[in-house]
Amino acid sequence: MTAGRPGHAAGPEGPDAHGAYGADGAFVAAVDGLADPLNDPLPGGHTSPWFRSENIPAADPAVPHAAPSSYEGGYAAHHGLPQGPQQPQGAPSEWYDPAGYQRDWYGPQEPSARMAAADQVAQVAPVPPVPPAEESTPAPGAPPDAAGLHAEPRTEVLARIPAEPEPEPEAELGPTSSPAPAPAPGGRAERRRAAKGRGRRRPGASPEQKAAPAAAPMSRVEARRAARAAKDSPAVIASRAVGEVFITLGVLMLLFVTYQLWWTNIRADQIAGKETNRIQDEWANGDRRPGVFAPGEGFAIMHIPKLDVVAPIAEGIDKEKVLDRGMIGHYGEGRLKTAMPSDKQGNFSVAGHRNTHGEPFRYINKLKPGDPIVVETRDAYYTYEMASILPQTSPSNISVIEPIPVGSGFTKPGRYLTLTTCTPEFTSTYRLIVWGKMVDERPRSEGKPDALVG
């Protein structure tokens, strides 16, 4: 590309004596005319990013300056630059470092490739006119430079180079935004890489954490005061203890209620079922004869078809031995002794739990007159029909179990049945009484009565 350009004819020093453009400063002036969107100075100033002030050679008046090439003269005439007298040697208008330009812009390249790239840049971007500074008296016999300007001392060249403008501070974006970094030194490639890195969040502590002052250490007195203040007062400790006691009591009450309403029924049903099976096995084997039964010993089975109740009947009304085990107790001791079903006359009276422990009499209040109640023994089935009910009476009222029960409506001796239980539900304040009258007696050899078959 440089072979056909005027001024590049082989001279005494060759085409590469002063770079691709011959005279000093010509290529720098061409590069200054390029628009740099990343780091150009304000309008009116031109700064070469490849200027190296430390590389400016000292002026040596003893060595004559090389004559300007034909290209330099043509370039100055083409851009309207004044053709001044020759500049003295050692006082160039501006100096640049070809090695620094090659490193910053193109990276490591061969000299020929570097020169070709420089020629392309010079063709695309023309050099704007540079205002002349104070002209210095040229040395006798020195040729004029390419721009028609006289050489200036080194100090004047440095003073004429504008300083890099300081970047304006960016608006605050929030506590997590980081300050805008300064333009990276070096070539355009480095500045582009620096621009890509802007806005990225850098690891580290947040501004709030950095600004938080460290807590000053406390003295011994202050530490003791803080420890005493952190301790709970006696009132707080007492209230906490009372609260824990109440919580414990609440948990225990809940467990007790669960035990009474759920577990006791399960356990009582298991015991009552085993006792019923035992009684039936004895009847099948003929191991026992009718007679007096020991307290707590089962001797009969009661069926209430309407309530789906099948429960063993044991001698006595002991709470632990009979009632709490899910069985029905027969009043057969002392002044509360009543008749047996096989007696030809009397009142067969029994008791059972209405709630918990198997609760065999839970719903006897729902019985209606005429509902059957069957008592099964070793020899026969005794069928009673519900006759009347007493919703509430005192626990001490034992007249309800007399041979002719008071309040039942019966007026003469007969074969009666009395069921007693607690009321209201889940209490034992009063007693609920249900009476019945025998209507059928069937030997076991004749089979089950109609009340159990249907």
C-alpha positions as CSV (number, residue, x, y, z in Angstrom):
1,M,0.0,0.0,0.0
2,T,2.9,2.4,0.6
3,A,4.8,1.6,-2.6
4,G,2.8,3.9,-4.8
5,R,2.4,6.8,-2.3
6,P,4.4,9.9,-3.1
7,G,7.3,10.6,-0.8
8,H,8.0,6.9,-0.3
9,A,10.7,6.6,-2.9
10,A,13.9,5.1,-1.5
11,G,16.0,7.9,-0.1
12,P,19.2,8.1,1.7
13,E,17.6,6.5,4.8
14,G,15.0,4.3,3.2
15,P,11.2,4.2,3.6
16,D,11.3,3.1,7.3
17,A,13.7,5.6,8.5
18,H,11.1,7.5,10.5
19,G,8.2,5.0,10.4
20,A,5.5,4.6,7.7
21,Y,5.1,8.4,7.2
22,G,8.7,9.6,7.1
23,A,8.7,12.7,9.2
24,D,8.2,12.8,13.0
25,G,4.7,13.5,14.1
26,A,2.9,12.9,10.8
27,F,1.4,9.6,11.9
28,V,0.6,10.9,15.4
29,A,-1.3,13.8,13.8
30,A,-3.3,11.3,11.7
31,V,-4.2,9.2,14.7
32,D,-5.3,12.3,16.7
33,G,-7.9,12.9,14.0
34,L,-9.6,9.6,14.7
35,A,-12.8,9.7,16.8
36,D,-12.4,7.8,20.1
37,P,-15.9,7.2,21.6
38,L,-14.5,5.9,24.8
39,N,-11.9,8.4,25.9
40,D,-11.6,11.4,23.5
41,P,-11.0,14.7,25.2
42,L,-13.5,17.6,24.9
43,P,-14.0,19.3,21.5
44,G,-11.1,21.5,20.6
45,G,-8.3,19.4,22.1
46,H,-6.4,16.5,20.6
47,T,-4.3,14.1,22.7
48,S,-2.4,11.2,21.3
49,P,-2.9,8.1,23.4
50,W,0.4,6.8,22.3
51,F,2.4,9.9,23.2
52,R,5.5,9.0,25.2
53,S,7.1,12.2,26.6
54,E,9.9,10.1,28.0
55,N,10.8,8.9,24.5
56,I,11.4,12.4,23.0
57,P,15.0,12.5,22.0
58,A,17.0,15.5,23.1
59,A,17.8,18.1,20.5
60,D,21.2,17.9,19.0
61,P,22.1,21.0,17.0
62,A,25.2,19.4,15.6
63,V,23.2,16.9,13.6
64,P,21.3,18.3,10.6
65,H,17.6,17.4,10.3
66,A,16.7,15.1,7.4
67,A,15.0,16.7,4.5
68,P,11.3,16.3,4.3
69,S,10.0,13.7,2.0
70,S,7.8,14.4,-0.9
71,Y,4.9,12.8,0.9
72,E,5.2,15.3,3.8
73,G,5.1,18.2,1.5
74,G,2.2,16.8,-0.4
75,Y,0.2,16.1,2.8
76,A,0.7,19.6,4.1
77,A,-0.3,21.2,0.8
78,H,-3.3,18.9,0.5
79,H,-4.6,19.9,4.0
80,G,-3.9,23.6,3.6
81,L,-1.1,23.6,6.2
82,P,1.4,26.5,6.0
83,Q,4.7,25.7,4.4
84,G,7.0,27.3,6.9
85,P,10.7,27.2,7.1
86,Q,12.6,24.1,8.0
87,Q,12.5,23.0,11.6
88,P,15.7,22.6,13.5
89,Q,16.8,19.1,14.2
90,G,15.8,17.6,17.5
91,A,12.7,19.8,18.0
92,P,9.8,17.8,16.5
93,S,6.3,19.1,17.0
94,E,5.2,15.9,18.7
95,W,6.8,12.5,19.5
96,Y,5.3,9.0,19.7
97,D,6.5,5.6,20.5
98,P,6.0,3.1,17.6
99,A,6.7,0.2,20.0
100,G,4.0,1.5,22.4
101,Y,1.5,2.1,19.5
102,Q,2.1,-1.4,18.2
103,R,1.6,-3.0,21.7
104,D,-1.5,-1.0,22.6
105,W,-3.4,-1.2,19.3
106,Y,-2.4,-4.2,17.3
107,G,-0.4,-6.4,19.7
108,P,2.8,-8.1,18.6
109,Q,3.1,-7.9,14.8
110,E,5.8,-8.0,12.1
111,P,7.2,-4.6,11.0
112,S,5.7,-5.0,7.6
113,A,2.2,-5.7,9.0
114,R,2.5,-2.7,11.3
115,M,3.4,-0.4,8.5
116,A,0.6,-1.6,6.3
117,A,-1.9,-1.1,9.2
118,A,-0.6,2.5,9.7
119,D,-1.0,3.3,6.0
120,Q,-4.6,2.2,6.1
121,V,-5.3,4.4,9.2
122,A,-3.7,7.4,7.5
123,Q,-5.8,6.9,4.3
124,V,-9.1,6.7,6.2
125,A,-8.7,9.5,8.8
126,P,-7.3,12.8,7.4
127,V,-5.3,14.9,9.8
128,P,-7.1,18.1,10.9
129,P,-5.1,21.3,10.7
130,V,-3.0,22.0,13.8
131,P,-2.9,25.6,14.9
132,P,0.7,26.9,14.8
133,A,2.4,27.9,18.0
134,E,5.0,30.5,18.4
135,E,7.5,30.1,15.6
136,S,11.1,29.7,16.5
137,T,13.9,30.9,14.4
138,P,15.0,28.0,12.1
139,A,18.5,27.0,12.1
140,P,20.5,28.1,9.0
141,G,20.2,25.5,6.3
142,A,17.6,23.4,8.1
143,P,14.8,22.1,5.8
144,P,11.2,22.9,6.7
145,D,9.1,20.1,8.2
146,A,6.1,18.4,6.5
147,A,3.6,20.8,8.2
148,G,5.5,24.0,7.4
149,L,6.1,24.7,11.1
150,H,9.3,25.3,12.9
151,A,10.6,22.9,15.5
152,E,9.7,23.7,19.0
153,P,11.6,23.0,22.2
154,R,10.5,20.0,24.2
155,T,9.0,21.9,27.0
156,E,6.7,23.8,24.6
157,V,5.6,20.5,23.1
158,L,4.7,19.1,26.4
159,A,2.8,22.3,27.5
160,R,0.7,22.2,24.4
161,I,-0.6,18.7,25.0
162,P,-3.9,18.9,26.7
163,A,-4.4,16.9,29.9
164,E,-6.8,14.0,30.1
165,P,-10.2,15.2,31.2
166,E,-11.4,13.8,34.5
167,P,-14.5,11.6,34.3
168,E,-17.7,13.1,35.7
169,P,-19.0,11.4,38.8
170,E,-22.0,9.1,38.1
171,A,-25.3,9.5,39.9
172,E,-25.7,7.3,42.9
173,L,-27.6,4.2,42.1
174,G,-28.1,2.7,45.6
175,P,-26.2,1.1,48.3
176,T,-25.0,-1.7,46.1
177,S,-23.7,0.4,43.2
178,S,-19.9,0.8,42.9
179,P,-18.2,4.0,41.8
180,A,-17.3,4.3,38.1
181,P,-13.8,3.3,37.5
182,A,-11.4,5.7,35.9
183,P,-10.5,5.2,32.2
184,A,-7.9,2.5,31.9
185,P,-4.5,3.6,30.6
186,G,-3.1,2.3,27.4
187,G,-4.7,1.6,24.1
188,R,-8.2,1.4,22.9
189,A,-8.4,-2.3,23.3
190,E,-7.6,-2.0,27.0
191,R,-10.1,0.8,27.4
192,R,-12.8,-1.3,25.8
193,R,-12.1,-4.2,28.2
194,A,-12.2,-1.8,31.1
195,A,-15.6,-0.5,29.8
196,K,-17.0,-4.0,29.6
197,G,-16.0,-4.6,33.2
198,R,-18.0,-1.5,34.5
199,G,-21.2,-2.2,36.3
200,R,-20.2,-5.6,37.5
201,R,-20.6,-6.3,41.1
202,R,-17.4,-6.7,42.9
203,P,-17.3,-9.1,45.9
204,G,-16.7,-7.7,49.3
205,A,-18.5,-6.1,52.1
206,S,-21.5,-3.8,51.5
207,P,-21.2,0.0,52.1
208,E,-23.3,-0.4,55.2
209,Q,-20.9,-3.0,56.6
210,K,-17.9,-0.9,55.7
211,A,-19.4,2.2,57.3
212,A,-20.5,0.4,60.5
213,P,-18.1,1.4,63.3
214,A,-16.6,-1.3,65.4
215,A,-18.1,-1.6,68.9
216,A,-15.8,-0.3,71.5
217,P,-14.8,-2.9,74.1
218,M,-16.6,-2.6,77.5
219,S,-14.9,-2.3,80.8
220,R,-15.3,-4.8,83.6
221,V,-17.9,-2.7,85.4
222,E,-19.9,-2.2,82.2
223,A,-19.6,-6.0,81.4
224,R,-20.9,-6.9,84.9
225,R,-23.8,-4.4,84.6
226,A,-24.7,-5.8,81.2
227,A,-24.6,-9.4,82.6
228,R,-26.9,-8.4,85.5
229,A,-29.3,-6.7,83.2
230,A,-29.4,-9.8,81.0
231,K,-30.5,-12.0,83.9
232,D,-34.2,-12.6,84.5
233,S,-35.8,-11.0,87.5
234,P,-37.4,-13.2,90.2
235,A,-40.9,-12.3,89.0
236,V,-40.1,-13.4,85.5
237,I,-38.6,-16.7,86.8
238,A,-41.7,-17.3,89.0
239,S,-44.2,-16.6,86.3
240,R,-42.2,-18.9,84.0
241,A,-42.3,-21.7,86.5
242,V,-46.1,-21.2,87.1
243,G,-46.6,-21.3,83.4
244,E,-44.7,-24.5,83.1
245,V,-46.7,-26.0,85.9
246,F,-50.0,-25.1,84.3
247,I,-48.8,-26.5,81.0
248,T,-47.8,-29.8,82.7
249,L,-51.1,-30.0,84.4
250,G,-53.0,-29.4,81.2
251,V,-51.0,-32.1,79.4
252,L,-51.7,-34.5,82.3
253,M,-55.4,-33.7,82.3
254,L,-55.6,-34.3,78.6
255,L,-53.9,-37.6,79.0
256,F,-56.3,-38.6,81.8
257,V,-59.3,-37.7,79.7
258,T,-58.0,-39.7,76.8
259,Y,-57.4,-42.6,79.2
260,Q,-60.9,-42.4,80.7
261,L,-62.9,-41.9,77.5
262,W,-60.9,-44.1,75.1
263,W,-58.5,-46.5,76.7
264,T,-60.8,-47.7,79.5
265,N,-63.5,-48.7,77.0
266,I,-60.9,-50.7,75.0
267,R,-59.6,-52.4,78.0
268,A,-63.0,-53.1,79.5
269,D,-64.3,-54.6,76.3
270,Q,-61.4,-56.9,76.1
271,I,-62.0,-58.1,79.7
272,A,-65.7,-58.4,79.2
273,G,-65.3,-60.4,76.0
274,K,-62.9,-62.8,77.7
275,E,-65.3,-63.3,80.6
276,T,-68.2,-63.9,78.2
277,N,-66.2,-66.6,76.4
278,R,-65.2,-68.2,79.7
279,I,-68.9,-68.4,80.8
280,Q,-70.0,-69.9,77.6
281,D,-67.2,-72.5,77.7
282,E,-68.2,-73.6,81.2
283,W,-71.8,-74.0,80.1
284,A,-70.8,-76.0,77.1
285,N,-68.5,-78.3,79.3
286,G,-71.0,-78.6,82.2
287,D,-68.3,-77.7,84.7
288,R,-70.6,-75.7,87.1
289,R,-73.9,-76.3,88.8
290,P,-76.3,-73.6,89.7
291,G,-75.7,-72.3,93.2
292,V,-74.1,-69.3,95.1
293,F,-71.6,-67.4,93.0
294,A,-68.5,-65.7,94.5
295,P,-68.1,-61.9,94.3
296,G,-66.8,-60.9,90.9
297,E,-67.7,-64.3,89.3
298,G,-69.7,-64.2,86.1
299,F,-72.8,-66.4,85.9
300,A,-75.0,-64.9,83.2
301,I,-75.1,-62.9,80.0
302,M,-77.4,-59.9,79.3
303,H,-78.6,-59.1,75.7
304,I,-80.3,-55.8,74.8
305,P,-80.9,-56.2,71.0
306,K,-82.1,-52.6,70.5
307,L,-78.8,-51.2,71.8
308,D,-76.6,-54.1,70.5
309,V,-75.4,-54.8,74.0
310,V,-73.9,-58.2,75.0
311,A,-72.3,-58.1,78.4
312,P,-71.5,-60.6,81.2
313,I,-73.3,-60.4,84.5
314,A,-71.1,-60.9,87.6
315,E,-71.9,-61.3,91.3
316,G,-71.7,-58.0,93.3
317,I,-71.4,-54.3,92.3
318,D,-67.8,-53.8,93.3
319,K,-66.3,-51.0,91.1
320,E,-62.9,-52.4,90.6
321,K,-63.7,-56.1,90.4
322,V,-66.9,-55.9,88.4
323,L,-68.0,-52.5,87.0
324,D,-64.7,-51.1,85.9
325,R,-64.0,-54.4,84.0
326,G,-67.0,-53.7,81.7
327,M,-69.3,-56.2,83.3
328,I,-72.8,-55.7,84.8
329,G,-73.0,-56.2,88.6
330,H,-75.8,-58.0,90.4
331,Y,-77.1,-56.6,93.7
332,G,-76.5,-59.8,95.8
333,E,-74.9,-58.8,99.0
334,G,-76.2,-57.5,102.4
335,R,-79.3,-55.4,102.5
336,L,-79.0,-54.8,98.8
337,K,-79.4,-58.5,98.0
338,T,-82.0,-59.1,95.3
339,A,-83.6,-62.1,93.6
340,M,-82.1,-64.2,90.8
341,P,-83.7,-64.7,87.4
342,S,-84.6,-68.3,88.2
343,D,-86.5,-67.3,91.4
344,K,-90.3,-67.6,91.0
345,Q,-90.8,-64.2,92.6
346,G,-88.6,-61.1,93.1
347,N,-86.8,-58.2,91.5
348,F,-83.6,-59.1,89.6
349,S,-81.6,-55.8,90.0
350,V,-78.3,-55.0,88.3
351,A,-75.9,-51.9,87.8
352,G,-73.6,-50.9,85.1
353,H,-71.5,-47.9,83.8
354,R,-73.1,-45.4,81.6
355,N,-69.8,-43.8,80.5
356,T,-66.3,-45.2,80.3
357,H,-65.1,-48.7,81.3
358,G,-67.1,-50.4,78.6
359,E,-70.3,-48.3,79.3
360,P,-72.8,-51.1,78.8
361,F,-75.7,-48.9,80.0
362,R,-74.8,-45.9,77.9
363,Y,-78.1,-45.6,76.0
364,I,-80.6,-47.4,78.2
365,N,-82.5,-44.1,78.4
366,K,-83.5,-44.7,74.8
367,L,-85.4,-47.9,75.6
368,K,-89.2,-47.8,75.1
369,P,-91.9,-49.8,76.7
370,G,-92.1,-53.3,75.1
371,D,-88.4,-53.4,74.1
372,P,-87.0,-56.9,74.9
373,I,-84.1,-57.5,77.4
374,V,-82.9,-61.1,77.6
375,V,-80.9,-62.7,80.4
376,E,-79.1,-65.9,79.4
377,T,-78.1,-68.4,82.1
378,R,-76.7,-71.9,82.1
379,D,-80.2,-73.5,81.9
380,A,-82.6,-71.0,80.3
381,Y,-83.3,-67.7,78.5
382,Y,-85.3,-65.1,80.5
383,T,-87.0,-62.5,78.5
384,Y,-88.2,-59.2,80.0
385,E,-90.1,-56.3,78.4
386,M,-89.2,-52.7,79.3
387,A,-92.1,-51.3,81.4
388,S,-91.1,-47.9,82.8
389,I,-88.3,-45.4,83.4
390,L,-87.2,-43.1,86.2
391,P,-85.0,-40.4,84.6
392,Q,-83.4,-39.2,87.8
393,T,-83.2,-40.2,91.5
394,S,-80.9,-40.0,94.4
395,P,-78.1,-42.6,94.7
396,S,-79.4,-43.4,98.2
397,N,-82.8,-44.3,97.0
398,I,-82.7,-48.1,97.4
399,S,-86.5,-48.5,97.2
400,V,-86.1,-48.8,93.4
401,I,-84.6,-52.3,93.9
402,E,-87.2,-53.7,96.4
403,P,-89.2,-56.8,95.4
404,I,-92.0,-54.4,94.4
405,P,-90.0,-51.4,93.2
406,V,-91.3,-48.0,94.3
407,G,-92.1,-45.8,91.3
408,S,-92.2,-48.6,88.8
409,G,-96.0,-48.8,88.6
410,F,-96.0,-52.4,89.8
411,T,-98.5,-53.0,92.6
412,K,-98.1,-56.7,93.4
413,P,-95.3,-59.3,93.6
414,G,-93.9,-60.6,90.4
415,R,-90.7,-61.4,88.4
416,Y,-89.2,-58.0,87.7
417,L,-86.0,-56.5,86.3
418,T,-84.3,-53.3,87.4
419,L,-81.4,-51.5,85.6
420,T,-79.5,-48.8,87.4
421,T,-76.8,-46.4,86.1
422,C,-75.4,-42.9,86.6
423,T,-76.9,-39.7,85.2
424,P,-76.2,-37.1,83.8
425,E,-73.6,-38.5,81.5
426,F,-70.0,-38.4,82.7
427,T,-71.1,-37.7,86.2
428,S,-72.4,-39.8,89.2
429,T,-74.6,-37.2,90.8
430,Y,-77.9,-39.1,90.2
431,R,-79.2,-42.5,89.1
432,L,-81.2,-43.4,86.1
433,I,-83.7,-46.4,86.6
434,V,-85.3,-48.6,84.0
435,W,-87.8,-51.4,85.0
436,G,-88.9,-54.5,83.1
437,K,-91.3,-57.4,83.6
438,M,-90.6,-61.0,82.7
439,V,-92.7,-62.2,79.8
440,D,-91.0,-65.5,78.8
441,E,-88.7,-68.2,80.2
442,R,-87.2,-70.7,77.7
443,P,-85.0,-73.6,78.5
444,R,-81.7,-73.7,76.5
445,S,-82.7,-77.0,75.1
446,E,-85.6,-75.3,73.2
447,G,-83.2,-72.8,71.5
448,K,-82.9,-69.0,71.6
449,P,-86.0,-66.8,72.1
450,D,-87.5,-64.8,69.2
451,A,-85.8,-61.6,70.5
452,L,-82.4,-63.0,69.8
453,V,-83.2,-64.9,66.7
454,G,-84.7,-61.9,64.8
